[in-house]
Every structure is written in C-alpha cells, then in structure tokens.
Amino acid sequence: MEKLLFVAVSLALALPAHATSIYKCVKGDKIVFSQISCPKDFNQHQVTYQLGITTETSSEANENARDPLQALLNQSSISKEKLLQLIDSELYRLKQENSYYDILRTSERQKIDRKRYWQKQAKDDPEFVAQLQEMNNHFDGLININLASIKLLTQHQTQIEAESAEQSSSQAAASSLP
C-alpha cells in the first residue's frame, strides 16, 4: 500500500512539472504566451518542449502544408530561371563541401602523422598505413557521393537549359510569322 501511495504522489508531483506545451498567441506586434488555447482573433503557435528540444508549430502551417520537394518535382510551381538558380546554388554548395572535405582530410592526416611520430612508429607501420587507408576511404566516399550529385545536377541543368533555348527559339519563330 505504501508503494502505491508513493507512486501516486510521485506521479501527481511529476505531471504538472512536465507541462510540455504552451501557446504563443500573436496579433499584429503583440505576443502573449498562454497555457490555454489562444482567442480566435490571435494567430496560434504551439510551443512544445520534449527531451530538451523546443518545437514551435503554427496552426496556420497545418492548413497550408505543402511539401517543398514535391513542389520542385512538379516544376510547375517555380520558373525555369528559379530552378536553374537553385541548381547553381546547390552545385556551388556541393563543390564547397568537397573543398571542406579536402581540408578535413589534410587535418586528419596531420593528426595521424603526429600520433605516429609520438608513438615512434615507422611510416610503413601496418597500423599507420591502415589508419591512413581508412581515413582516405571515408573521405573518398563522401566526395564521391557529392560528385555523383554534381553530375546528376549538371545533367538536369543542361536539360533545362536546352528546353529553355528550344522554347525561346520556337517562340521567336512564332512571333516572326505574319
């Protein structure tokens, strides 16, 4: 009976302390935080806290939820110029990431070399060679993934540019007809 009472009291004390959800009510430049739902004339954002992570969800976001990847795949939602711009920015990001991987590889190589030096190992020591090979395989894998993405994006970019050139030439030909 004591254990049951202890569990009941523990739960009663723990539940209010873990109120993980509050509401952020927004109207114009006025923001109010509340533990109950917002009045109808306010925009409501639910703020939840769970396992150290705070998440804010807008009540309006659920009504107009639209998958951005699906919008890109449809290609009807954005212009070809915007799509080309997005592809260019992603190509640039992937190239920068590959440069970053090269810098990280150099840093890791220096770290492994220092470790080898202080452990007084030879440059042909099997453990040292294995560490270098593992590190090189890791970074080569990351770079190859990015290179494959770059190749695919470049193909899409070329295809879109060809379609755009074809459309503009056919429009020019149609406009020159009397």
C-alpha positions as CSV (number, residue, x, y, z in Angstrom):
1,M,0.0,0.0,0.0
2,E,2.9,2.4,0.8
3,K,4.4,1.7,-2.6
4,L,1.1,2.5,-4.4
5,L,0.8,5.7,-2.4
6,F,4.4,6.7,-3.2
7,V,3.9,6.1,-6.9
8,A,0.6,8.1,-6.9
9,V,2.2,11.1,-5.1
10,S,5.3,10.9,-7.4
11,L,3.1,11.0,-10.5
12,A,1.0,13.8,-9.1
13,L,4.1,15.9,-8.5
14,A,5.7,15.0,-11.8
15,L,2.8,15.7,-14.2
16,P,2.4,19.4,-13.6
17,A,6.1,19.9,-13.6
18,H,6.3,18.4,-17.1
19,A,3.8,20.7,-18.8
20,T,5.5,20.5,-22.2
21,S,3.2,22.6,-24.2
22,I,2.3,26.3,-24.2
23,Y,0.7,28.6,-26.8
24,K,2.2,31.6,-28.4
25,C,-0.6,34.0,-29.3
26,V,0.3,36.6,-32.0
27,K,-1.8,39.5,-33.1
28,G,0.0,42.2,-35.0
29,D,3.0,43.2,-32.9
30,K,1.5,41.8,-29.7
31,I,2.8,38.4,-28.5
32,V,1.2,36.6,-25.5
33,F,2.2,33.2,-24.1
34,S,-0.5,31.1,-22.5
35,Q,-1.2,27.6,-21.2
36,I,-4.6,27.6,-22.8
37,S,-5.6,28.0,-26.5
38,C,-5.5,31.4,-27.9
39,P,-8.6,33.6,-28.6
40,K,-9.9,33.4,-32.2
41,D,-8.6,36.8,-33.2
42,F,-5.0,35.7,-32.4
43,N,-2.7,33.5,-34.6
44,Q,-1.8,30.5,-32.5
45,H,1.6,28.8,-32.4
46,Q,2.0,25.7,-30.1
47,V,5.4,25.6,-28.4
48,T,6.4,22.1,-27.2
49,Y,9.3,21.0,-25.1
50,Q,10.3,17.4,-25.1
51,L,13.6,15.7,-24.4
52,G,15.5,19.0,-24.4
53,I,14.1,20.1,-27.8
54,T,11.8,23.0,-28.3
55,T,9.5,22.9,-31.3
56,E,7.1,25.7,-32.5
57,T,4.2,24.7,-34.7
58,S,1.9,27.3,-36.3
59,S,-1.8,26.4,-36.5
60,E,-1.8,28.0,-40.0
61,A,1.0,25.8,-41.2
62,N,-1.2,22.7,-41.0
63,E,-3.8,24.3,-43.3
64,N,-1.3,25.3,-46.0
65,A,1.2,22.4,-45.6
66,R,2.9,21.8,-48.8
67,D,5.9,19.6,-49.4
68,P,8.7,21.7,-50.9
69,L,10.3,18.7,-52.6
70,Q,7.0,17.9,-54.3
71,A,6.8,21.5,-55.5
72,L,10.2,21.2,-57.0
73,L,9.5,17.9,-58.7
74,N,6.3,19.3,-60.2
75,Q,8.4,22.1,-61.7
76,S,5.1,24.0,-62.4
77,S,5.4,25.9,-59.1
78,I,8.6,27.6,-60.0
79,S,10.0,29.1,-63.1
80,K,12.8,27.5,-65.0
81,E,15.1,30.5,-64.2
82,K,14.4,30.0,-60.5
83,L,15.1,26.2,-60.9
84,L,18.4,26.9,-62.6
85,Q,19.3,29.3,-59.9
86,L,18.6,26.7,-57.2
87,I,20.6,24.1,-59.1
88,D,23.5,26.5,-59.4
89,S,23.4,27.2,-55.7
90,E,23.3,23.5,-54.9
91,L,26.2,22.8,-57.3
92,Y,28.2,25.6,-55.5
93,R,27.4,24.2,-52.1
94,L,28.5,20.7,-53.1
95,K,31.8,22.0,-54.5
96,Q,32.4,23.9,-51.3
97,E,31.6,20.8,-49.3
98,N,34.1,18.8,-51.3
99,S,36.7,21.5,-50.6
100,Y,35.9,21.3,-47.0
101,Y,36.3,17.5,-47.0
102,D,39.8,18.0,-48.5
103,I,40.7,20.4,-45.7
104,L,39.4,17.9,-43.2
105,R,41.3,15.1,-44.8
106,T,44.6,17.1,-44.6
107,S,43.9,17.9,-40.9
108,E,43.2,14.2,-40.2
109,R,46.3,13.2,-42.0
110,Q,48.4,15.6,-39.8
111,K,46.7,14.2,-36.7
112,I,47.5,10.6,-37.7
113,D,51.1,11.7,-38.6
114,R,51.6,13.3,-35.2
115,K,50.3,10.3,-33.4
116,R,52.6,8.1,-35.4
117,Y,55.6,10.4,-34.6
118,W,54.9,10.4,-30.8
119,Q,54.4,6.6,-30.8
120,K,57.7,6.3,-32.7
121,Q,56.2,4.2,-35.5
122,A,57.7,3.9,-38.9
123,K,55.9,5.4,-42.0
124,D,55.4,1.8,-43.3
125,D,54.0,0.5,-40.0
126,P,50.8,-1.6,-40.7
127,E,48.7,0.2,-38.1
128,F,49.6,3.6,-39.5
129,V,49.0,2.5,-43.1
130,A,45.6,1.0,-42.1
131,Q,44.6,4.3,-40.4
132,L,45.5,6.3,-43.4
133,Q,43.7,3.9,-45.7
134,E,40.6,4.0,-43.5
135,M,40.6,7.8,-43.4
136,N,41.2,8.1,-47.2
137,N,38.3,5.7,-47.9
138,H,36.0,7.7,-45.6
139,F,36.7,11.0,-47.3
140,D,36.8,9.5,-50.8
141,G,33.3,8.0,-50.1
142,L,31.9,11.4,-49.1
143,I,33.5,13.2,-52.0
144,N,32.2,10.5,-54.5
145,I,28.7,10.9,-53.2
146,N,28.9,14.7,-53.8
147,L,30.5,14.1,-57.3
148,A,27.6,11.9,-58.2
149,S,25.1,14.5,-57.1
150,I,27.1,17.2,-59.0
151,K,27.0,15.0,-62.2
152,L,23.2,14.5,-61.9
153,L,22.5,18.1,-61.2
154,T,24.7,19.2,-64.1
155,Q,22.7,16.8,-66.4
156,H,19.4,18.3,-65.1
157,Q,20.8,21.8,-65.6
158,T,21.8,21.1,-69.2
159,Q,18.4,19.5,-69.9
160,I,16.5,22.5,-68.5
161,E,18.8,25.0,-70.4
162,A,18.2,23.0,-73.7
163,E,14.4,23.1,-73.1
164,S,14.5,26.8,-72.4
165,A,16.5,27.5,-75.5
166,E,14.2,25.4,-77.6
167,Q,11.1,27.2,-76.2
168,S,12.6,30.6,-76.8
169,S,13.6,29.7,-80.4
170,S,10.1,28.4,-81.1
171,Q,8.5,31.5,-79.6
172,A,10.8,33.7,-81.7
173,A,9.9,31.8,-84.8
174,A,6.2,32.0,-84.0
175,S,6.4,35.8,-83.3
176,S,8.1,36.4,-86.6
177,L,5.3,34.8,-88.7
178,P,2.9,37.4,-90.2
